[in-house]
Amino acid sequence: MALGALPFIAITVLDTDDLQVSLLAAAGGAISALLALPIGPWVEHRRKRPVMIAAALFRAVVLLSLPIAHLLGVLTYGHLVVVAAASSLGLLAELSASSAHLKALVPREGRTEAASRLETTSWLALSAGPAIGGLLLGAIGATVTVAVNAVGFLGAAVGLRSIRQPEPEPAPRDAGGSPLRELGVGWAFILRHPTLRPLFLNAMVFGGMLMASSPLIYVLMLRDLGLAPWQYGLALGIPCVGGILGALLAPRLEGLHGRGRLILTLGAARTLFLLPIAFAPAGWVGLVVIVACDSLMLLIAGAFNPLFVAYRLDTVPDHLMSRVSAAWSITNRVVQPAAMALWGVLALASSTRIAIGLAGAGLVLSCAFLPWRRLWREQLEPAGSPPVERQPAGSQPVEQVDPVTQSAGGPDDAGAR
């Protein structure tokens, strides 16, 4: 329900300019990425469920500090940045733990189906939440809406605590391995892998351009288009229905067409719908343009994400899962804030619409990083079959792990938001 609440507070309560709105997310993401560097190795060698519960409780406390500060009359822009950074840090810890933990809950043959169900759940929350949040923003204020969202994290902790299946022993530390060396293990695996490497680059460019445009679209809707708070909430929430439909379709599409070519086709198609938003007119027509473009983008991204999550988890061995997930997420938190900051400067130097248009063009260019030749020619097995692992020349063979996998990557981890 508080999706978009921090920039809403920055714009309407603290009256910040375009650059500060962009820097809010940028600074929060960059700070959390720096603090999160040891998280992957730390989580890898610990039980995952307690880490996930602690991360949810931490995020609840952090968010509750905002309404308290506002009530006391001491809310500042710096406080917003700290909350953004701390909340993002909690998310990174949760993502690092959950991908490895769910690997132990879901058998290999159920990966795409399970990813589809989790993706659908995420989009259901994102569909209803922002629309309700938009109404609450206008009725009770942004900081109280953030407090309501904090209660949701308390519920998340209770839900995680209710899992009864015993958790497997965490991966032991490498004999003689130094903590400093472990920091780079996740990135080393990604960059050595012939298919994960281009998918990683594609995800970073796609996510960077999409997130660079997000605060500017908030500004476009609230200032240039003159949308009311409830319209703002609808523009955030309605497109998520597309994500739900796409996620539900993912297993069926994989069964019909195979995973590799769908990853390429959907990965390219999802880039086409940001550019038209730069030309959205004022009023209801502009709202319709934004909702239509976002809905189509999220429909395709909703189908892409479970396939991509399943492919990545098929590829990464159990004992590296937390470190690879952390490396992926931390890189997102560095690339995306840098893009947000740069696009905030572009918006000041040109205009909000021009900056959004440039981000849309960059989104289309991200298609160049998809592994077209390798995935298009790949001889795909039927959905649910173990993949054939191809190793880069000169690399050590990757440990083949039989069982079980899944991810909590969801929309945020794959860059759909």
N, C-alpha and C positions, 0 to 999 in steps of 0.2 A: 504493500500500500504506500510505501514511502519512496518508490522508484521515482527519481527526478525531484525528490523533496529538497535535497541539498542545494542544487542550483536554483530551485524555486525560492528557498530562503535567501540565498545570496542576492537574487534579483529583486524580490519584492519586500524583504525585511531589511536587508543591509544596503540596498540600492547600489550594487557593484556594477562595474562596466563589463564589456564583452571579454576583455582580456582576463579579468579576475575570475569570471565564471569559468573560462577555459582552464585557468591555472588552478582552480579549486580541485578539479579531478586530476589534473596533471601532477600537482605537487603531492596530493594524497597518494596517488599510485606510485610515484617515484620513491617517496619515503618508505612506503610499505615494501617495495621491491628490495630496497637496500637492507632493511631490517630482516627480510625473509630469506636471505641467502643461506643461512644454516638450517632452514626449516626442513628441506628435503632429506638430508642425511639424518637429522634429528628424528624425524617422524619414521623414517625407514626402519629404525632399530627399536621402535616402541609399539605397543599395542595401539591400534588406530582408533578404536571406539572412544576411549577416554579423551583423546586429542580432539575428536570431532565435537564431543559434548562440551569440553572446555572452550573451544572456539566459538560455539553458539552462545554460551553464557557471557563470554568476553564481549561479543558484538552487542548483546543486549545491554550490558552496562554502559558501553561506549555511546550507544544511541540515546540512552536515557539521560546522559549528561546534557544533551542539547535542550530539551524542554526545561530542565532544572535551571540552566544558565539563562535561558530566555525569561523564565519566571522571576529570576533574581535581577534581571536587567543588565547582565554582564556578557551577553552573547556577542561574540566578535567574529570577524572573518578568519582570524587565526584559529579560533576554536573549531570552525567548520573544517579547516584544513586538517587539524589534528584528528577529528572524528572520521573524515574521509580516509586518512592514512591508517588509522587503527582498525576501522571496519574492513578495509582492504587486506590488512595483515591477517585478520581473523579468517577472511575468506581463503587466503592462500594456504593457511594451515589446514583448513577444512578440506580443500581440494586435494592437497597432498596426501591426506590420510584417507579420504573416502574412496579414491580410485583404487588404492591397494586393498582397502577393507572389502569393497564390493567384489573384487576379484575372487575373494574367498567365499562369497555367498552365491554366485551365479555360475553355473557350469558353462563351459566353452560354447556349447551348441545353442545357448540361450542369449548370447551377447547382444545381437542386434535387437531382438525382441525386448530384452530388459532395458537396453538403452532407449528404445522407443517409448517404453512405459515411463521411464524417468523423465525423458524429454517432454512427453505429454503432460505429466504432472507439473513440471516447471512452467510450461506454457499456460496451463490452466490457472496457476497462481498469478502469472504475469498478465493474463487476460482480465481476470476479475479485480485483482489488486489495484492497478493504476486507476481504473474507472472509479472504484470506491474511494481510492485515495484522492482523486481529483475532486470528488464531492466533499470529502473531509477537509481538503485544503481550503475550500471556500467556506465551509461551515464552522470548523473549529480551529483552523490555522495549521501551518506547516509543522511547527515544532510538536504540537500534540499528535499530529499524524505520525511523526517519527516515533513518538512514545508508543503508539499502538503497534507500529512495526516491531519495536523492541520486544514487546510481549510475544510476538511471533517467534522470535529466536528462543525465548524460554520454552515455548511449545516444541521447537525443534529439538532442544536438549532432552525433553521428556520423551519424544519419539525415538531418538537414538538410544536412550536408556532402555527402551522396551525391547530392543533386539535381543533375542535369547540364544541364538546360535553361538556356540563357543568360537572365540577368535583364535586363529592359528598363531603359533609362536612367531614373533617378528624376526626378520632376517638378521643373522648375526653380523657383527662388524668384520670387515676383512682383516685377516691377520696382518699386523704391521701397517695397516692403512692409516694415513694421517687424516685428521679432520679437514685440513686444507685441500688435500687431494679429492676427498669425497664431494667437495662443493661443486666440482666440475664434471662428475661422472654422468649426470643426466644430460648435460649439453653434449658431452663427448659421444654418447650413444646416439643421440638425435643426429648430430652432424656427420657421423660415419655411415648412417643408414641411407641407402640410395633412394628410398621412397619417402621416408619420414623427413629427410632434409628439405626437399622441395615443398612438401606439404607444410612443414614448419615455416618456411619463408613465405609461402602463400598466406598462411594464417596470420603471420605478423603484419604483412602489408594490408590484408583485408581488414583485420581488426583495428589496425592503426588508423586507416582512413575512415572506417565506420565510427570509431569512437571520437576521432577528431571532429567529425561533423555533429556529434550528438549535442554538446552544449550549445553549438551555434543554431541547431534546429530548435532547441528550447528558446533561445533568444528570438529566432524568427517567429515562432508561434506566439510568444507572449508580448513581443514588442511590435514587430513589423506587421503581423497578421491580426493582432488585437484579439486573440482568442481568450475567452473566459477560463477560469480555473477548471470548471467541469469539462469544457471542450479540450483543454490541455490533457486532462486525465483520459478522456476518450481517445485522443490521438496516441497516447502511450499504450492504452489497454486493448482497443479493438484489434489492431494488427496481430496481436498475439494469438488470436483465433487461427490465423494462418499457420502459426507455429504448431498449434495443436494438430491441425489437419495433416501437415507435413510429417510430423512425428508419427502419427498413426499409420501413414502410408508407407513409411520407410521399410518395415519388414516385407510387406507385399511387393514393393518395387524391387527389393533385393532378390526376392525369389524369382521374379520375372526377368530381370536384366543383369543380375550380378552386381557385386559391390564396386569393383574398380571403375568401370565406365560410368556408373552412376555418380561416384565421387567427382569425377571430372566434369560431367555434364551439369550436375547441380552446382558444383563449385564455381563454374563459369556463369551459370544463369543467375545466381544470387547477386551478382555484381551490377546488374543493369538498372536498378530501381532507385538509387540515391540521387543520380543526376537530375531527374525531373523535379525533385523537391526544391531545387534552387530556383525554379521558375514558378512556384506556387503563388497564386494571387491572394489578395486579402480576403477575409471573410469565410463564408461557408465553402466556397469553391476551393480555396486553399486548404481548408481542413479536409475536404474530400480527396484532393490530390495527395496530401501527406498520408492519409489513412490507406488509400489504395496502393500507393507505392510501398509503404511499409508492410502492408498485408501480403503483397506478392513476394517481397523479399523474404519475409519470415516463413511463408509457406514453403519456399524452396530451401531456406536454411534449416527449417524444422525437419525436412526429410534428409538433408545432408548430414546433420549433426550425429544422429545415431549410427549411420554408416561409417562416418569418420572416427567416432569414438570406438566402435567395435574394431575397426582396422588397426587403430593405434594400440588398443589393448591386446589384440592378437599378436602384435609385433614385439611389444615390450615384455621381457621376462619378469616374473614375480619379484625377484630380489632387487629390481631397479625401478619398480613402478612408482614409488613415492618420489624418488629423485627425478625421474623423467617428468612426472606431473608437476613437481615444483619448478623444474627448469622451464618448462613450457609456460606455466602461469607467471613466473617471475619475469620472463622475457616480455610477456604481454604487458605486465605492469610497468615496464620500462619504455617499450615502444609506444604504447598508447598514450601515456602522459606526454612524451616528447612530441608526438603528433598533435595532441591537443594544444600544447603550448605554442607550437609553430603555427597552427591554424588560427589560434587566437590572435597572434601578431598579424597574420594575413588578413583577418577580418577587420582589424583596426586600420591596416594600410589600404585596404580596398573596400569591401563591404561584406556583410554577412552572407549574402547570396552568392557572391563570387567565390568566397572561401568554401561554401558548401558545394558549389559546382566543381571546384578543383579537387575536393575530396571524392566526389562522384567519379571524376575522370581517373583518379588514382585507384579507385576500387576496381574499375574495369581493367586497368593495367595489371592488377594482381593475378589475373588469369595466366599471365606469362610464367608464373612460378609453379603452376601445377605440373605434376610429373606425367605429362601427356603420353610420352612414348612408352614408359614402363607400365603404367596402369592400363592404357588402352590395349596393349598387346598381351597383358597378363592373362594366362589361361585360368579363368575363375572356376572354383569349385562351387557346387550348390550352396545356398545359404546355410550357414551353421557348420560347414566343414572346416577343419583346421587349414590355415593358409600354408602355402609353400613358402618357406623363408628363403629369401635371396640375400646373401651377405655381400657387402662391398668388398672389392678386391683388397686383399692384404689385411682384412680385419679378422679378429678372433670370432669363432662361431658363437652365435647367440644361443644361450641355454634354451632348449625347447621345454616349455612348461605345459603340461597337459591341461590341467583342469581349468577352469574357472576364471571369470573375469567380468568386469563391468566398470563403469565410470560414473562419477557424479559430474562429469564435465558440463553437461547441459548447455544452455544457451550462452551463459557468461563465458565458459571455458573455450568454446569454439568460436566465439566472436560474433554470435548472431545478434546480440544486442548492439 
